[in-house]
Amino acid sequence: MVASLGAMLLTSTGCFTTWATTRLAGKSAAWDEKVREETVPLPGISERLVVALPLNAETFRLECHSMQSAKDAVYRTAYRYGSGWKKGTAIMFLLEAAVGTALLATSANEKPGNVAIGAFFAADALGTGVLFFVPRKEIYRRDEKPVTTDIRSDCPDGLVLDIAGEQFPVDAAGRIGEIGNAAFDAWLEAGQPAPAPVPAPAQAGPYVPPAYGAPITQTAPMTAAVAQAPVALPGPLLISFQGKTQELGLGYIDRCVMNHARHPETAPCSSTTNTLATALFEVPVGTFGTVATN
C-alpha cells in the first residue's frame, strides 16, 4: 500500500513545491472558486458589408457577407484559497506526511534513495500544511471581448458592379446576368498580353552595310521578335452600394489567374496571388437586421 502510494506521488512534485514553482513563474497556482460572470454590451456597434470576388472561379459570382461588430464588458468575480483549496491541501498534507513517514520510519528506508524521497515528502508536507491557512482572496476582473454577429450571406438590393463604365445590378446570389458576364469576359481579355509578333524572314545572302555617304538600299535582317508593347490595362472594377463606391483591386497577375480559370486553354499564371478581391462598406446599424442583443 505504501509502495503504491509512494509511486503515485513520485509521478509529480509535492503540493507545496508545485505551488512555489508556479508562483515564481508569475502565475497563480490556486484555482478560482465560485466563479460568476456578467456580460454587459458596450456602446459603439458597427455594421458592415464585405463583398468578395473569388479569383479561381470558373464563372463570375460575388460573395456577400454582412455582420455586426461590437464589444462586451465581462465582469468576473471569484475567490481563491477557499473551501475547495483547503480540502485539497488537507488531503495532500495527509498523503505526503503518510508517505514521508513510511519511507523514513519503516523498513522501506533500507532501500537506497528512499530516505531522500521520504525527507522530501515530509518537508513538502510541512509546506502544504502552511498553505492550508492561506486566507481567502477575492478576485474581481473586468475584460473586454469583441463580439461579431453574422447577419446575412446574400447580396443586398442596390449592389451594383461597374465594368468599364457600364453598370450591372448584382442579384442576391451574386450574379450579374449573361450580359454582365460577357462584359466581364471582355474586360478580362482587354488586360491580357497580345500574341507575340511573328519575326520577319531573314534576307537572302549576307548583309553588306552601305559605304559611307551612299544611299541606303538595304535594311538589316530581323533576327529577333519586335519588342512587345506594354499592355494597356482596362479601367478598374468598381462595386457600389448606397452611394458609396469601392474598387475591387485586381493586379495583372490576378486578372491573369481569373482569365485562366475561365479559359483553361490559356497559359497558366503565377500561383503567388490572392484568392479573393474584397471591398468593405460601413453601413448604418440596422441596415441588414436588428441590433444583436445578448
C-alpha positions as CSV (number, residue, x, y, z in Angstrom):
1,M,0.0,0.0,0.0
2,V,2.7,2.4,1.0
3,A,4.8,1.5,-2.1
4,S,1.8,2.1,-4.5
5,L,1.0,5.4,-2.8
6,G,4.6,6.5,-3.0
7,A,4.8,5.6,-6.7
8,M,1.7,7.7,-7.3
9,L,3.2,10.7,-5.5
10,L,6.5,10.3,-7.2
11,T,4.9,10.9,-10.6
12,S,4.6,14.6,-9.6
13,T,6.4,17.1,-7.4
14,G,4.9,17.8,-4.0
15,C,1.9,20.1,-3.5
16,F,3.9,22.9,-1.8
17,T,6.8,22.6,-4.4
18,T,4.3,22.9,-7.3
19,W,2.7,25.9,-5.7
20,A,6.1,27.6,-5.1
21,T,7.3,26.9,-8.6
22,T,4.2,28.3,-10.2
23,R,4.3,31.4,-8.1
24,L,7.9,32.0,-9.1
25,A,6.8,31.8,-12.7
26,G,4.4,34.7,-12.1
27,K,1.3,32.6,-12.2
28,S,-1.4,31.6,-9.7
29,A,-1.3,28.0,-8.5
30,A,-4.7,28.4,-6.8
31,W,-7.9,27.7,-8.9
32,D,-10.8,30.1,-9.0
33,E,-13.9,29.1,-6.9
34,K,-17.5,30.2,-7.1
35,V,-16.9,32.0,-10.4
36,R,-19.6,34.4,-11.6
37,E,-19.5,36.3,-14.8
38,E,-21.8,39.2,-16.0
39,T,-21.6,40.3,-19.6
40,V,-22.7,43.9,-20.4
41,P,-22.8,45.2,-24.1
42,L,-20.8,48.3,-24.7
43,P,-21.8,51.2,-27.0
44,G,-20.3,51.5,-30.4
45,I,-21.9,48.8,-32.5
46,S,-20.9,48.9,-36.2
47,E,-22.4,47.2,-39.2
48,R,-20.6,46.4,-42.4
49,L,-20.9,44.6,-45.7
50,V,-18.0,42.6,-47.2
51,V,-18.1,41.9,-50.9
52,A,-15.6,39.3,-52.2
53,L,-14.7,38.2,-55.7
54,P,-13.1,34.7,-55.9
55,L,-10.3,34.7,-58.4
56,N,-10.3,30.9,-59.2
57,A,-14.0,30.6,-60.0
58,E,-14.9,29.4,-63.5
59,T,-17.9,31.7,-63.6
60,F,-18.4,35.2,-62.2
61,R,-20.1,35.3,-58.8
62,L,-19.7,37.8,-55.9
63,E,-19.8,36.6,-52.3
64,C,-21.5,38.9,-49.8
65,H,-21.4,38.8,-46.1
66,S,-22.9,41.3,-43.7
67,M,-22.1,41.4,-40.0
68,Q,-22.3,43.5,-36.8
69,S,-19.2,44.2,-34.7
70,A,-19.4,45.2,-31.1
71,K,-17.6,44.8,-27.7
72,D,-18.8,43.3,-24.4
73,A,-17.5,44.1,-21.0
74,V,-17.2,40.9,-18.9
75,Y,-17.2,41.3,-15.2
76,R,-15.8,38.3,-13.3
77,T,-15.9,37.6,-9.6
78,A,-14.5,34.6,-7.8
79,Y,-12.2,33.8,-4.9
80,R,-9.1,31.7,-4.4
81,Y,-7.8,29.7,-1.4
82,G,-11.4,28.9,-0.4
83,S,-13.0,25.7,0.9
84,G,-12.0,23.7,-2.1
85,W,-8.4,24.8,-1.7
86,K,-8.4,23.9,2.0
87,K,-9.9,20.5,1.3
88,G,-7.3,19.8,-1.4
89,T,-4.3,20.9,0.7
90,A,-5.6,18.9,3.8
91,I,-5.7,15.7,1.7
92,M,-2.3,16.3,0.2
93,F,-0.8,17.1,3.6
94,L,-2.1,13.7,4.9
95,L,-0.9,11.8,1.9
96,E,2.6,13.4,1.8
97,A,3.0,13.0,5.5
98,A,2.0,9.4,5.4
99,V,4.4,8.6,2.5
100,G,7.3,10.5,4.1
101,T,6.8,8.8,7.5
102,A,6.5,5.4,5.9
103,L,9.7,5.9,3.9
104,L,11.6,7.2,6.9
105,A,10.3,5.2,9.8
106,T,9.7,1.7,8.4
107,S,11.9,-1.0,6.7
108,A,11.4,0.8,3.4
109,N,14.3,3.2,4.4
110,E,16.7,0.3,3.9
111,K,16.4,0.8,0.1
112,P,18.8,3.3,-1.4
113,G,17.2,6.7,-2.2
114,N,14.1,6.1,-0.1
115,V,15.5,8.2,2.8
116,A,15.9,11.2,0.5
117,I,12.5,10.7,-1.0
118,G,10.9,10.4,2.4
119,A,12.6,13.5,3.6
120,F,11.4,15.4,0.6
121,F,7.8,14.5,1.1
122,A,8.0,15.1,4.8
123,A,9.3,18.6,4.2
124,D,6.8,19.3,1.4
125,A,4.0,18.1,3.7
126,L,5.0,20.9,6.2
127,G,4.8,23.5,3.4
128,T,1.4,22.1,2.3
129,G,0.2,22.4,5.9
130,V,1.1,26.1,5.8
131,L,-0.8,26.5,2.6
132,F,-3.9,25.3,4.3
133,F,-4.0,28.5,6.4
134,V,-3.6,31.0,3.4
135,P,-6.5,33.4,3.8
136,R,-9.2,33.5,1.1
137,K,-8.6,36.0,-1.7
138,E,-11.4,37.8,-3.5
139,I,-10.9,38.2,-7.3
140,Y,-12.5,41.0,-9.3
141,R,-11.7,41.4,-13.0
142,R,-13.1,43.3,-16.0
143,D,-12.3,42.3,-19.5
144,E,-13.5,43.5,-22.9
145,K,-14.0,41.0,-25.7
146,P,-15.0,41.6,-29.3
147,V,-18.3,40.2,-30.5
148,T,-19.1,39.6,-34.2
149,T,-22.6,38.7,-35.2
150,D,-23.3,37.3,-38.7
151,I,-26.4,38.7,-40.2
152,R,-26.8,37.6,-43.9
153,S,-24.8,35.8,-46.5
154,D,-26.7,37.0,-49.6
155,C,-26.1,40.2,-51.6
156,P,-28.4,43.1,-50.7
157,D,-30.6,45.0,-53.1
158,G,-28.9,48.0,-54.6
159,L,-25.5,46.4,-55.1
160,V,-24.1,47.4,-58.5
161,L,-20.9,46.3,-60.3
162,D,-19.3,48.8,-62.7
163,I,-17.4,47.3,-65.6
164,A,-15.6,49.8,-67.9
165,G,-18.1,52.4,-67.1
166,E,-21.2,50.1,-67.6
167,Q,-23.2,49.2,-64.5
168,F,-24.8,45.9,-63.8
169,P,-27.0,45.1,-60.8
170,V,-26.0,42.2,-58.6
171,D,-28.7,39.8,-57.6
172,A,-29.0,38.0,-54.2
173,A,-26.8,35.1,-55.4
174,G,-24.0,37.5,-56.5
175,R,-24.7,37.1,-60.3
176,I,-24.7,39.9,-62.9
177,G,-26.5,38.0,-65.8
178,E,-25.4,36.9,-69.2
179,I,-24.8,40.5,-70.5
180,G,-22.7,41.3,-67.4
181,N,-20.7,38.1,-67.8
182,A,-20.0,38.9,-71.4
183,A,-18.8,42.4,-70.4
184,F,-16.7,40.9,-67.7
185,D,-15.1,38.5,-70.1
186,A,-14.2,41.3,-72.5
187,W,-12.8,43.3,-69.6
188,L,-10.6,40.5,-68.6
189,E,-9.3,39.8,-72.1
190,A,-8.6,43.5,-72.6
191,G,-5.9,43.2,-69.9
192,Q,-4.2,40.1,-71.3
193,P,-0.9,40.4,-73.3
194,A,-1.3,40.3,-77.1
195,P,0.3,37.4,-79.0
196,A,4.0,37.9,-79.8
197,P,4.6,39.3,-83.3
198,V,6.0,36.8,-85.9
199,P,9.6,37.7,-86.8
200,A,10.2,38.8,-90.4
201,P,12.0,36.4,-92.6
202,A,15.8,36.9,-92.9
203,Q,17.2,38.3,-96.2
204,A,18.8,36.0,-98.6
205,G,22.6,36.3,-98.6
206,P,24.8,38.2,-96.2
207,Y,24.1,41.7,-95.2
208,V,26.6,44.2,-96.5
209,P,26.4,47.7,-94.9
210,P,26.4,50.6,-97.4
211,A,29.5,52.7,-98.0
212,Y,29.8,55.9,-96.2
213,G,27.6,58.5,-97.9
214,A,26.0,56.0,-100.3
215,P,22.1,55.9,-100.4
216,I,20.6,53.2,-98.2
217,T,19.0,50.4,-100.3
218,Q,19.0,47.6,-97.8
219,T,17.8,47.0,-94.3
220,A,19.4,44.8,-91.6
221,P,17.8,41.4,-91.3
222,M,15.3,40.9,-88.4
223,T,16.7,38.1,-86.3
224,A,14.5,38.6,-83.1
225,A,10.9,39.4,-82.4
226,V,9.9,43.0,-82.1
227,A,9.7,44.2,-78.5
228,Q,6.2,43.7,-77.3
229,A,4.4,46.9,-76.4
230,P,3.2,47.2,-72.8
231,V,-0.4,46.1,-72.1
232,A,-2.9,48.9,-71.5
233,L,-4.9,47.7,-68.6
234,P,-8.6,48.4,-68.6
235,G,-10.3,50.6,-66.1
236,P,-10.9,49.5,-62.5
237,L,-13.6,47.1,-61.4
238,L,-15.9,49.1,-59.1
239,I,-18.6,48.0,-56.7
240,S,-21.2,50.4,-55.4
241,F,-23.7,50.3,-52.6
242,Q,-25.8,53.1,-51.0
243,G,-24.0,55.8,-52.8
244,K,-20.5,54.5,-51.8
245,T,-18.1,53.1,-54.3
246,Q,-15.1,50.7,-53.7
247,E,-12.6,49.3,-56.1
248,L,-12.1,45.5,-56.3
249,G,-8.4,45.8,-56.7
250,L,-7.1,43.4,-59.2
251,G,-3.5,43.4,-60.4
252,Y,-2.1,42.0,-63.6
253,I,-1.5,38.5,-62.1
254,D,-5.0,38.5,-60.5
255,R,-6.6,39.2,-63.9
256,C,-4.4,36.5,-65.5
257,V,-5.5,33.9,-62.9
258,M,-9.1,34.8,-63.4
259,N,-8.8,34.6,-67.2
260,H,-7.1,31.2,-66.9
261,A,-9.8,29.8,-64.6
262,R,-12.4,30.8,-67.1
263,H,-10.4,29.8,-70.2
264,P,-8.2,26.8,-69.2
265,E,-6.7,26.8,-72.7
266,T,-4.7,29.9,-71.9
267,A,-1.3,29.8,-70.3
268,P,-1.3,29.4,-66.5
269,C,-0.2,32.2,-64.3
270,S,1.9,32.6,-61.2
271,S,0.3,30.9,-58.1
272,T,1.6,33.7,-55.8
273,T,-1.6,35.7,-55.7
274,N,-4.6,36.4,-53.6
275,T,-7.6,34.1,-53.7
276,L,-10.1,36.9,-53.1
277,A,-10.5,40.5,-54.1
278,T,-12.6,42.3,-51.4
279,A,-14.4,45.6,-50.8
280,L,-15.8,46.7,-47.4
281,F,-18.7,49.0,-46.8
282,E,-19.6,50.6,-43.5
283,V,-23.3,50.9,-43.3
284,P,-25.8,52.3,-40.7
285,V,-26.6,49.9,-37.9
286,G,-29.9,48.1,-38.7
287,T,-29.4,48.2,-42.5
288,F,-29.4,44.4,-42.7
289,G,-31.1,43.5,-39.4
290,T,-31.9,44.5,-35.9
291,V,-29.1,45.1,-33.4
292,A,-28.0,41.8,-31.9
293,T,-28.6,41.5,-28.1
294,N,-27.3,39.0,-25.7
